[in-house]
């Protein structure tokens, strides 16, 4: 079993350190019963790594080895000396300083007769011939084998191994770098750097672990380091370098290019506004890895843009061109560039506008109604056109109404008085050019069927309709307020006049006889509110025929005191009259109603006698003055209310 393990290890190390082109054969070489097996060919190694010299021996039967010694000396020397010792199992003081700690036996048990050694951290100066010796008791009690092993150390050519998993934008990634060689010895130093296009090398950002050493066997090890970071689109196409540094400033490195799966939003370039008849050329570019599939579609179409004069070009660079030759107005609208990627699907819109000459629509017309010329001209174009009327240059009184819409349509209405046109020219223009049209004037009498048309022509603007409705609402509000105020004034004046007439009737008795009692005054006051013959207690309005103005006398200026007393008496009588009417309405005192009627008759009779005894001059002048004033006041009130109604 030991022989099998040793053979496997030996050949594995040989495969790592030996030159693939070298002949590594071995056979026993014997001298007086002492045999040694070494590689016949040259053993090659690379600086910074290690080299294994396979060796086995046998001695004479009467020789029991206790120590082993290895030498390195020039091939010209027949026998290496004490100054050439690189390994001594019994005395390390004799070992050359340059080999101290770098040379070791693969098998320490001499009974196994295995003399193989491993040399770590080799340099080119380690090239030469190596000789083996066994000792028994003293310095001179030993045997040196003549065959030698030849080692050739060259510069380091092996590179680290970098393992890269699939990279996706936004996801965490771990890279692993493994140093070359499997020999034991000083652990190498591993560093990570990255470089972008045109940039100097710099340390990469991320979580870098220290060198990890993994023991494979008793004499072989694997050294590695990891780098963990979040992948991004900016890292795509960048180079990552793993550098391994060995002893004696021997370095090696490996550079790999990162491929990150990502996709960015499509970008559209090109002129989106073109003239009618020219070519539309738009390019949609999508930065992604791997390349995306790009398609062009027109909004509200759900179909890829494919027509006779539409060319869609796509290549492997992640872009697609939309070419439309001889464009017309129908190609205006929104186009969508869609990028389909293995991660997601992204879109970008482009608004295409086609410039074209103004076009005057056939519904444009002119009409004369009520001696007013009205013309309507509608034009369509892009950019938005304007409309002018050359005939307005000779007129000072005219009106023009213009409406614009987002659909690139403009309408203009013009009204002119005092004209003699049979045709009217309408001119529409934009930056592309202009269009003209002579509109024939049609004379129409305004009929009932034409009222709606005339209304629509007059109120073609929404502002005019709003103003018209507001005017109607305001006028109705003013009329209602004025009517209500007039009616309130009429009722108020009627009430004041009735009270005045009652007061006048009550004052007749006072003028007739200054000492007239309160009972007669109450009778005169109740006369104004006489109940109806059928017994109803509802009061009736005072009629002019019920008033005897002949009994009213003009007071003299000297009767101020009498006037004050008369006024107080009149108000007292009026208040009594109101109380009497309330009792009549309640029906509580019927007998009082009868007495009141009798008193009224008596008072009326007295008034008649007083009237007969009054002088004719005073009677005639006073009656005419009072009656005239009352009639004028009532006439003015009735006339004003009738006018309002």
C-alpha positions as CSV (number, residue, x, y, z in Angstrom):
1,X,0.0,0.0,0.0
2,X,2.8,2.4,0.8
3,X,4.5,1.8,-2.5
4,X,1.2,2.6,-4.3
5,X,0.7,5.9,-2.4
6,X,4.3,6.9,-3.0
7,X,4.1,6.1,-6.7
8,X,0.9,8.1,-7.1
9,X,2.3,11.1,-5.3
10,X,5.5,11.0,-7.2
11,X,3.9,11.0,-10.6
12,X,1.3,13.6,-9.7
13,X,4.2,15.9,-8.6
14,X,6.1,15.1,-11.7
15,X,3.1,16.0,-13.8
16,X,3.0,19.4,-12.2
17,X,6.6,20.3,-12.2
18,X,8.2,18.3,-15.0
19,X,8.5,19.5,-18.6
20,X,5.9,17.6,-20.7
21,X,8.5,17.3,-23.4
22,X,11.2,15.7,-21.2
23,X,11.9,12.0,-21.0
24,X,11.4,11.0,-17.3
25,X,12.6,7.4,-17.2
26,X,14.3,5.7,-14.3
27,X,16.2,2.4,-13.8
28,X,18.4,1.0,-11.0
29,X,22.1,1.8,-11.1
30,X,24.2,-0.6,-8.9
31,X,27.7,-0.6,-7.6
32,X,29.0,-3.3,-5.3
33,X,25.6,-4.1,-4.0
34,X,24.5,-0.4,-3.6
35,X,21.8,0.4,-6.0
36,X,19.9,3.8,-6.7
37,X,17.1,4.6,-9.0
38,X,16.9,8.2,-10.4
39,X,15.4,9.9,-13.3
40,X,17.6,9.5,-16.3
41,X,16.3,12.6,-18.0
42,X,16.4,16.3,-16.9
43,X,13.8,17.3,-14.3
44,X,12.3,20.7,-15.2
45,X,10.7,23.1,-12.8
46,X,9.4,26.7,-12.9
47,X,10.6,29.4,-10.6
48,X,8.4,30.1,-7.6
49,X,7.0,26.6,-7.5
50,X,8.6,23.4,-6.3
51,X,10.4,20.4,-7.7
52,X,10.5,16.8,-6.7
53,X,13.5,14.5,-7.2
54,X,12.2,10.9,-7.1
55,X,14.7,8.5,-5.5
56,X,15.0,5.0,-4.1
57,X,18.0,3.0,-3.0
58,X,19.3,-0.3,-1.6
59,X,22.5,-1.1,0.3
60,X,24.6,-4.2,0.9
61,X,23.3,-6.6,3.4
62,X,25.9,-5.7,6.0
63,X,25.2,-2.0,5.7
64,X,22.4,-0.5,7.8
65,X,21.9,3.3,6.8
66,X,21.1,5.7,9.7
67,X,21.4,9.1,7.9
68,X,20.8,10.5,4.4
69,X,22.6,13.4,2.8
70,X,21.9,15.3,-0.4
71,X,24.3,17.5,-2.3
72,X,24.1,20.0,-5.1
73,X,27.3,20.7,-7.0
74,X,28.6,21.3,-10.4
75,X,28.4,18.5,-12.9
76,X,32.1,18.7,-13.5
77,X,32.8,17.6,-10.0
78,X,33.3,13.9,-9.6
79,X,32.1,14.0,-6.0
80,X,30.3,16.7,-4.1
81,X,31.8,17.9,-0.8
82,X,30.6,19.1,2.5
83,X,30.1,22.6,1.2
84,X,27.5,21.3,-1.2
85,X,25.1,19.8,1.4
86,X,21.5,20.9,0.9
87,X,19.9,18.2,3.2
88,X,21.4,16.3,6.2
89,X,19.2,14.3,8.4
90,X,21.7,14.3,11.3
91,X,23.4,17.7,11.1
92,X,21.6,20.9,9.8
93,X,24.6,23.0,10.4
94,X,26.2,21.7,7.2
95,X,23.2,22.7,5.0
96,X,23.8,25.7,2.6
97,X,21.9,28.7,3.8
98,X,20.1,29.1,0.5
99,X,18.5,25.7,0.9
100,X,17.8,25.9,4.6
101,X,14.1,25.0,5.1
102,X,13.3,24.5,1.5
103,X,14.4,20.8,1.1
104,X,12.6,18.0,2.8
105,X,12.3,14.2,2.5
106,X,9.0,12.7,1.2
107,X,9.6,9.7,3.5
108,X,11.5,10.0,6.8
109,X,11.6,6.3,7.5
110,X,14.9,5.0,6.2
111,X,13.7,1.5,6.3
112,X,11.5,2.3,3.4
113,X,14.6,3.0,1.3
114,X,12.9,6.1,-0.1
115,X,15.3,9.0,-0.8
116,X,12.9,11.3,-2.7
117,X,13.1,15.0,-1.8
118,X,11.0,18.1,-2.6
119,X,12.5,21.5,-3.0
120,X,10.1,24.5,-2.5
121,X,10.2,28.0,-3.8
122,X,12.7,27.1,-6.5
123,X,14.6,29.7,-8.4
124,X,16.6,29.5,-11.6
125,X,19.8,29.2,-9.5
126,X,18.5,25.9,-8.2
127,X,19.4,24.4,-11.6
128,X,22.2,21.8,-11.5
129,X,23.1,18.2,-10.5
130,X,22.0,16.6,-7.2
131,X,23.9,13.6,-5.6
132,X,22.7,11.3,-2.8
133,X,24.7,9.6,0.1
134,X,23.9,7.3,2.9
135,X,25.8,7.1,6.3
136,X,25.9,4.5,9.0
137,X,28.0,5.6,12.0
138,X,30.5,8.3,11.4
139,X,31.4,10.8,8.7
140,X,33.5,8.4,6.8
141,X,31.2,5.4,7.4
142,X,28.9,5.8,4.3
143,X,28.4,5.4,0.7
144,X,27.9,8.1,-2.1
145,X,26.0,7.0,-5.2
146,X,27.6,8.0,-8.4
147,X,24.4,8.6,-10.5
148,X,23.0,12.1,-10.2
149,X,19.7,13.8,-10.9
150,X,19.8,16.9,-13.2
151,X,17.3,19.7,-12.5
152,X,16.6,22.6,-14.8
153,X,14.6,25.6,-13.4
154,X,13.1,28.1,-15.8
155,X,11.0,31.2,-15.5
156,X,7.4,30.8,-14.2
157,X,4.9,30.3,-17.1
158,X,2.0,28.8,-15.3
159,X,-0.9,31.2,-14.6
160,X,-3.6,31.3,-11.9
161,X,-7.0,29.8,-12.6
162,X,-9.9,32.2,-12.4
163,X,-13.4,30.7,-12.1
164,X,-16.3,33.0,-13.2
165,X,-19.9,32.0,-12.7
166,X,-22.7,33.5,-14.9
167,X,-23.1,37.3,-14.1
168,X,-26.4,39.1,-14.1
169,X,-26.9,42.8,-13.4
170,X,-28.0,43.4,-9.8
171,X,-27.1,39.9,-8.5
172,X,-24.2,39.0,-6.2
173,X,-21.3,37.3,-7.8
174,X,-18.2,35.4,-6.5
175,X,-15.0,35.0,-8.5
176,X,-12.3,32.4,-7.4
177,X,-8.6,32.6,-8.2
178,X,-6.4,29.6,-7.6
179,X,-2.6,29.9,-7.6
180,X,-0.5,27.5,-9.8
181,X,1.4,24.6,-8.2
182,X,0.5,22.2,-5.5
183,X,3.7,22.1,-3.5
184,X,4.1,23.0,0.1
185,X,6.1,26.0,1.2
186,X,5.6,29.7,1.6
187,X,2.0,30.7,0.8
188,X,1.7,33.1,-2.2
189,X,0.1,36.5,-2.1
190,X,-3.0,36.9,-4.2
191,X,-4.4,40.3,-5.3
192,X,-7.4,41.4,-7.5
193,X,-7.3,44.3,-9.9
194,X,-9.7,45.5,-12.7
195,X,-9.3,47.8,-15.7
196,X,-11.9,49.3,-18.0
197,X,-11.5,50.6,-21.5
198,X,-8.8,53.2,-21.6
199,X,-8.4,53.2,-17.8
200,X,-5.5,52.4,-15.6
201,X,-5.5,49.3,-13.4
202,X,-7.1,49.8,-10.1
203,X,-8.2,47.7,-7.2
204,X,-11.6,46.3,-7.7
205,X,-14.4,47.1,-5.3
206,X,-15.9,44.2,-3.4
207,X,-15.3,41.7,-0.6
208,X,-11.9,40.1,-1.1
209,X,-11.0,37.1,1.1
210,X,-7.5,36.4,2.2
211,X,-5.5,33.5,0.7
212,X,-7.1,30.2,1.5
213,X,-4.8,27.2,1.8
214,X,-6.2,23.7,1.3
215,X,-4.1,20.7,2.2
216,X,-4.4,18.0,-0.4
217,X,-1.8,15.6,0.9
218,X,1.0,15.7,3.4
219,X,3.2,17.6,0.9
220,X,0.7,19.2,-1.5
221,X,-1.5,22.3,-1.0
222,X,-3.8,24.5,-3.0
223,X,-3.8,28.3,-2.5
224,X,-6.9,30.4,-3.6
225,X,-8.7,33.7,-3.0
226,X,-12.3,34.8,-3.7
227,X,-13.9,38.1,-4.7
228,X,-17.6,38.9,-4.0
229,X,-19.4,41.9,-5.5
230,X,-22.7,43.0,-7.0
231,X,-22.7,42.8,-10.8
232,X,-23.7,45.9,-12.8
233,X,-23.9,46.9,-16.4
234,X,-20.8,49.2,-16.0
235,X,-18.7,46.1,-15.2
236,X,-19.6,44.4,-18.5
237,X,-16.6,44.2,-20.8
238,X,-14.2,45.1,-18.1
239,X,-11.1,43.1,-17.3
240,X,-10.4,41.5,-13.9
241,X,-6.8,40.4,-13.1
242,X,-5.8,37.9,-10.4
243,X,-2.1,38.3,-9.5
244,X,-0.1,35.7,-7.5
245,X,3.2,36.7,-6.0
246,X,5.6,34.0,-4.8
247,X,8.9,34.3,-2.9
248,X,11.8,36.0,-4.5
249,X,9.5,38.5,-6.3
250,X,8.3,35.8,-8.7
251,X,4.8,36.7,-9.9
252,X,2.2,35.4,-12.3
253,X,-1.3,36.7,-13.2
254,X,-4.4,35.9,-15.2
255,X,-6.8,38.4,-16.7
256,X,-10.4,37.6,-17.7
257,X,-13.1,39.7,-19.2
258,X,-16.4,40.0,-17.4
259,X,-19.7,39.4,-19.4
260,X,-22.6,40.8,-17.4
261,X,-26.1,40.1,-18.6
262,X,-28.1,43.4,-18.6
263,X,-30.4,45.6,-20.7
264,X,-30.9,49.3,-20.7
265,X,-33.9,51.4,-21.9
266,X,-34.0,51.9,-25.7
267,X,-32.8,55.2,-27.1
268,X,-34.3,56.7,-30.3
269,X,-32.2,59.0,-32.5
270,X,-33.2,60.8,-35.7
271,X,-35.5,63.6,-36.8
272,X,-39.1,63.0,-35.7
273,X,-40.4,65.9,-37.7
274,X,-40.2,65.7,-41.5
275,X,-41.8,67.3,-44.5
276,X,-44.4,65.5,-46.6
277,X,-42.6,63.6,-49.4
278,X,-39.3,63.3,-47.5
279,X,-38.0,60.2,-45.8
280,X,-38.3,59.4,-42.1
281,X,-35.2,57.7,-40.6
282,X,-35.2,56.8,-37.0
283,X,-32.8,54.4,-35.2
284,X,-33.6,52.6,-32.0
285,X,-30.5,51.5,-30.0
286,X,-30.5,49.2,-27.1
287,X,-27.5,48.6,-24.9
288,X,-27.7,45.1,-23.6
289,X,-25.9,41.7,-23.3
290,X,-26.6,39.5,-25.0
291,X,-28.1,41.7,-27.8
292,X,-31.9,42.3,-27.7
293,X,-34.5,41.7,-30.3
294,X,-35.8,45.2,-31.5
295,X,-39.1,45.8,-33.2
296,X,-41.0,48.9,-34.3
297,X,-44.8,49.3,-33.9
298,X,-47.2,52.1,-34.4
299,X,-49.5,53.1,-31.6
300,X,-53.0,51.6,-31.7
301,X,-51.9,49.2,-34.4
302,X,-50.7,46.1,-32.6
303,X,-48.8,45.2,-35.7
304,X,-45.1,45.7,-36.6
305,X,-44.6,48.6,-39.0
306,X,-44.5,46.8,-42.3
307,X,-45.6,48.6,-45.5
308,X,-44.4,48.9,-49.0
309,X,-42.4,52.1,-48.3
310,X,-41.3,51.1,-44.8
311,X,-38.0,49.5,-44.2
312,X,-37.0,48.1,-40.8
313,X,-33.2,47.3,-40.5
314,X,-31.7,45.4,-37.7
315,X,-28.2,44.2,-37.0
316,X,-26.2,42.4,-34.3
317,X,-25.1,45.7,-32.7
318,X,-28.3,46.1,-30.8
319,X,-30.0,48.7,-33.0
320,X,-32.8,48.8,-35.5
321,X,-33.5,51.5,-38.1
322,X,-37.0,52.6,-39.1
323,X,-37.0,54.1,-42.6
324,X,-40.1,55.4,-44.3
325,X,-39.7,56.9,-47.7
326,X,-42.1,59.5,-49.2
327,X,-44.0,60.1,-46.0
328,X,-47.5,61.5,-46.0
329,X,-49.7,63.0,-43.3
330,X,-51.1,59.5,-42.5
331,X,-47.7,58.5,-41.1
332,X,-48.0,61.1,-38.3
333,X,-48.4,59.5,-34.8
334,X,-46.6,57.7,-32.1
335,X,-44.2,54.9,-32.8
336,X,-43.0,52.4,-30.2
337,X,-39.5,50.8,-30.1
338,X,-39.6,47.5,-28.2
339,X,-36.5,45.7,-26.9
340,X,-37.1,42.1,-26.0
341,X,-34.3,40.7,-23.7
342,X,-33.9,37.5,-21.7
343,X,-34.2,39.6,-18.5
344,X,-37.2,41.9,-19.4
345,X,-38.9,43.8,-22.2
346,X,-38.5,47.6,-22.5
347,X,-40.2,50.2,-24.7
348,X,-39.6,53.8,-25.8
349,X,-42.1,56.0,-27.7
350,X,-41.4,58.5,-30.5
351,X,-43.9,61.1,-31.7
352,X,-43.6,61.6,-35.4
353,X,-45.0,64.8,-37.1
354,X,-45.2,65.2,-40.8
355,X,-45.2,68.8,-42.0
356,X,-47.6,69.5,-44.9
357,X,-49.1,72.5,-46.7
358,X,-52.4,73.9,-45.5
359,X,-55.5,72.4,-47.0
360,X,-58.8,74.4,-47.2
361,X,-61.7,72.2,-46.5
362,X,-64.7,72.1,-48.8
363,X,-67.1,73.2,-46.1
364,X,-65.7,76.7,-46.2
365,X,-68.5,79.1,-47.4
366,X,-69.8,82.7,-47.4
367,X,-73.4,83.9,-46.9
368,X,-75.2,87.3,-46.7
369,X,-78.1,87.5,-44.2
370,X,-79.7,90.8,-43.1
371,X,-77.1,92.7,-45.1
372,X,-74.2,91.2,-43.1
373,X,-71.6,89.1,-44.9
374,X,-70.4,86.1,-42.9
375,X,-67.6,83.8,-44.1
376,X,-66.3,80.6,-42.6
377,X,-62.9,79.2,-43.7
378,X,-61.5,76.0,-42.3
379,X,-57.9,74.9,-42.9
380,X,-55.8,71.9,-41.9
381,X,-52.0,71.7,-41.9
382,X,-48.9,71.2,-39.8
383,X,-47.4,73.3,-38.4
384,X,-50.7,74.9,-37.4
385,X,-51.6,77.3,-40.2
386,X,-53.1,80.8,-40.0
387,X,-56.0,82.3,-42.0
388,X,-56.1,85.9,-43.4
389,X,-58.8,87.8,-45.3
390,X,-57.4,90.2,-47.9
391,X,-60.8,92.0,-48.2
392,X,-60.4,93.3,-44.6
393,X,-57.7,95.8,-45.8
394,X,-60.5,98.0,-47.2
395,X,-62.8,97.8,-44.2
396,X,-62.6,99.5,-40.8
397,X,-65.6,97.8,-39.3
398,X,-65.5,94.0,-39.1
399,X,-65.2,91.1,-36.6
400,X,-63.0,88.0,-36.8
401,X,-63.4,84.9,-34.7
402,X,-60.7,82.2,-34.7
403,X,-60.7,78.7,-33.2
404,X,-57.7,76.4,-33.0
405,X,-57.6,72.7,-32.1
406,X,-55.0,70.2,-31.3
407,X,-55.8,68.3,-34.4
408,X,-54.0,70.9,-36.5
409,X,-57.3,72.4,-37.7
410,X,-58.0,76.1,-37.6
411,X,-61.3,77.8,-38.5
412,X,-61.9,81.5,-38.9
413,X,-65.2,83.4,-39.1
414,X,-65.4,87.0,-40.4
415,X,-68.5,89.3,-40.5
416,X,-68.5,92.5,-42.5
417,X,-71.2,95.2,-43.1
418,X,-71.5,97.5,-46.1
419,X,-70.1,95.3,-48.8
420,X,-70.6,94.5,-52.4
421,X,-68.6,91.2,-52.8
422,X,-69.6,88.3,-55.0
423,X,-66.5,86.2,-54.0
424,X,-64.2,86.4,-51.0
425,X,-60.7,85.2,-50.9
426,X,-59.5,83.0,-47.9
427,X,-55.7,82.6,-47.5
428,X,-54.2,80.0,-45.2
429,X,-50.4,79.7,-44.7
430,X,-47.7,78.1,-42.5
431,X,-43.9,77.7,-42.8
432,X,-44.3,75.1,-45.6
433,X,-46.4,77.4,-47.9
434,X,-49.9,78.8,-48.4
435,X,-53.2,77.8,-49.9
436,X,-55.9,80.2,-51.3
437,X,-59.6,79.8,-52.2
438,X,-62.3,82.1,-53.5
439,X,-65.5,81.6,-51.7
440,X,-68.7,82.4,-53.6
441,X,-71.0,84.7,-51.7
442,X,-74.5,83.3,-51.3
443,X,-77.4,85.7,-50.5
444,X,-80.1,84.2,-48.3
445,X,-83.2,85.8,-46.8
446,X,-83.4,84.9,-43.2
447,X,-86.1,82.3,-42.8
448,X,-87.3,80.4,-40.0
449,X,-85.2,77.4,-41.1
450,X,-82.1,79.6,-41.1
451,X,-82.4,80.8,-37.6
452,X,-80.5,77.9,-36.1
453,X,-77.7,78.4,-38.7
454,X,-77.5,82.1,-38.0
455,X,-77.4,81.4,-34.2
456,X,-74.5,78.9,-34.6
457,X,-72.6,81.3,-36.9
458,X,-73.0,84.1,-34.4
459,X,-72.0,82.0,-31.4
460,X,-69.3,79.9,-32.9
461,X,-67.1,80.6,-29.9
462,X,-67.9,79.0,-26.5
463,X,-67.1,82.4,-24.9
464,X,-70.0,84.0,-26.7
465,X,-72.4,81.3,-25.6
466,X,-71.3,81.7,-22.0
467,X,-71.7,85.5,-22.2
468,X,-75.2,85.2,-23.7
469,X,-76.4,82.9,-21.0
470,X,-74.9,85.1,-18.3
471,X,-76.7,88.1,-19.8
472,X,-80.1,86.3,-19.8
473,X,-79.6,85.2,-16.2
474,X,-78.6,88.8,-15.1
475,X,-81.6,90.4,-16.8
476,X,-84.0,87.9,-15.3
477,X,-82.6,88.6,-11.8
478,X,-82.9,92.4,-12.2
479,X,-86.6,92.2,-13.4
480,X,-87.6,90.0,-10.5
481,X,-86.0,92.3,-8.0
482,X,-87.7,95.4,-9.5
483,X,-91.1,93.7,-9.6
484,X,-90.9,92.6,-6.0
485,X,-89.9,96.1,-4.9
486,X,-92.8,97.7,-6.8
487,X,-95.4,95.3,-5.4
488,X,-94.1,96.0,-1.8
489,X,-94.4,99.8,-2.4
490,X,-97.9,99.4,-3.8
491,X,-99.1,97.4,-0.7
492,X,-97.4,99.9,1.6
493,X,-98.9,102.9,-0.1
494,X,-102.4,101.3,-0.2
495,X,-102.2,100.6,3.6
496,X,-101.0,104.2,4.4
497,X,-103.8,105.6,2.2
498,X,-106.5,103.5,3.9
499,X,-105.2,104.6,7.3
500,X,-105.2,108.2,6.1
501,X,-108.8,108.0,4.9
502,X,-109.9,106.5,8.2
503,X,-108.2,109.3,10.0
504,X,-109.9,111.8,7.8
505,X,-113.3,110.2,8.4
506,X,-112.7,110.1,12.1
507,X,-111.7,113.8,12.1
508,X,-115.0,115.0,10.6
509,X,-116.8,114.8,13.9
510,X,-114.0,116.8,15.6
511,X,-114.1,119.6,13.0
512,X,-117.9,119.7,13.3
513,X,-117.9,119.9,17.0
514,X,-114.7,120.3,19.1
515,X,-116.4,119.0,22.2
516,X,-117.7,115.9,20.5
517,X,-117.6,112.9,22.9
518,X,-115.5,109.7,22.6
519,X,-118.6,107.7,21.8
520,X,-119.3,109.6,18.6
521,X,-115.6,109.3,17.6
522,X,-115.9,105.5,18.0
523,X,-119.0,105.5,15.9
524,X,-117.2,107.5,13.1
525,X,-114.2,105.2,13.3
526,X,-116.4,102.1,13.0
527,X,-118.1,103.5,10.0
528,X,-115.0,103.0,7.9
529,X,-115.1,99.3,8.7
530,X,-118.9,98.7,8.4
531,X,-119.8,95.1,8.2
532,X,-121.5,93.7,5.1
533,X,-125.3,93.6,5.1
534,X,-125.3,89.8,5.2
535,X,-123.8,89.9,8.6
536,X,-120.1,89.0,7.7
537,X,-117.6,90.6,9.9
538,X,-114.9,90.8,7.3
539,X,-113.9,94.5,6.8
540,X,-114.1,95.9,3.4
541,X,-111.7,98.4,1.7
542,X,-112.5,102.1,1.8
543,X,-114.0,103.3,-1.5
544,X,-114.0,106.9,-2.7
545,X,-117.8,106.9,-2.6
546,X,-117.8,106.1,1.1
547,X,-115.8,109.3,2.0
548,X,-117.6,112.6,2.4
549,X,-114.7,115.1,1.8
550,X,-117.1,118.1,2.0
551,X,-117.0,117.8,5.8
552,X,-113.3,118.3,6.0
553,X,-112.3,121.8,7.0
554,X,-109.0,123.5,6.7
555,X,-107.6,124.4,10.0
556,X,-106.3,127.8,10.8
557,X,-102.7,128.4,11.8
558,X,-103.8,129.5,15.2
559,X,-105.4,126.2,16.1
560,X,-102.1,124.3,16.9
561,X,-103.4,123.1,20.2
562,X,-106.7,121.9,18.7
563,X,-104.7,120.2,16.0
564,X,-102.7,118.2,18.6
565,X,-105.8,117.2,20.5
566,X,-107.6,116.3,17.3
567,X,-104.6,114.1,16.2
568,X,-104.5,112.3,19.5
569,X,-108.3,111.7,19.3
570,X,-108.0,110.4,15.8
571,X,-105.3,107.8,16.8
572,X,-107.4,106.8,19.8
573,X,-110.4,106.3,17.7
574,X,-108.4,104.2,15.2
575,X,-107.1,102.0,18.0
576,X,-110.6,101.5,19.3
577,X,-111.8,100.6,15.9
578,X,-109.1,97.9,15.6
579,X,-110.1,96.4,18.9
580,X,-113.8,96.5,17.9
581,X,-112.9,94.7,14.6
582,X,-111.0,92.0,16.5
583,X,-114.1,91.4,18.7
584,X,-116.3,91.2,15.7
585,X,-113.9,88.6,14.1
586,X,-114.0,86.4,17.2
587,X,-117.9,86.7,17.4
588,X,-117.7,87.2,21.2
589,X,-119.8,90.4,21.4
590,X,-122.6,90.6,18.9
591,X,-124.6,93.2,20.8
592,X,-121.7,95.6,20.6
593,X,-121.7,95.2,16.8
594,X,-125.4,96.2,16.7
595,X,-124.8,99.3,18.8
596,X,-121.9,100.3,16.7
597,X,-124.0,100.2,13.6
598,X,-126.6,102.4,15.2
599,X,-124.0,104.9,16.4
600,X,-122.5,104.9,12.9
601,X,-125.9,105.8,11.4
602,X,-126.3,108.6,13.9
603,X,-122.9,110.0,13.3
604,X,-123.4,109.9,9.5
605,X,-126.6,111.9,10.0
606,X,-124.8,114.4,12.0
607,X,-122.1,114.7,9.4
608,X,-124.7,115.4,6.8
609,X,-126.2,118.2,8.9
610,X,-122.8,119.6,9.5
611,X,-122.1,119.5,5.8
612,X,-125.2,121.4,5.1
613,X,-124.3,124.1,7.7
614,X,-120.7,124.6,6.3
615,X,-120.0,127.6,4.1
616,X,-120.0,126.9,0.4
617,X,-116.6,128.4,-0.2
618,X,-114.8,126.3,2.3
619,X,-116.8,123.3,1.3
620,X,-116.0,123.5,-2.4
621,X,-112.2,124.4,-2.1
622,X,-111.4,121.9,0.6
623,X,-113.2,119.0,-1.2
624,X,-111.4,119.7,-4.5
625,X,-107.9,120.0,-2.9
626,X,-108.1,116.8,-0.9
627,X,-109.8,114.7,-3.6
628,X,-107.3,115.9,-6.2
629,X,-104.3,115.0,-4.1
630,X,-105.6,111.5,-3.2
631,X,-106.5,110.8,-6.8
632,X,-103.1,111.9,-8.1
633,X,-101.2,109.7,-5.6
634,X,-103.3,106.6,-6.3
635,X,-103.1,107.2,-10.0
636,X,-99.3,107.4,-9.9
637,X,-99.0,104.2,-7.9
638,X,-101.4,102.2,-10.2
639,X,-99.7,103.5,-13.3
640,X,-96.2,102.5,-12.1
641,X,-97.3,99.0,-11.1
642,X,-99.2,98.5,-14.4
643,X,-96.1,99.6,-16.3
644,X,-94.0,97.0,-14.5
645,X,-96.6,94.3,-14.8
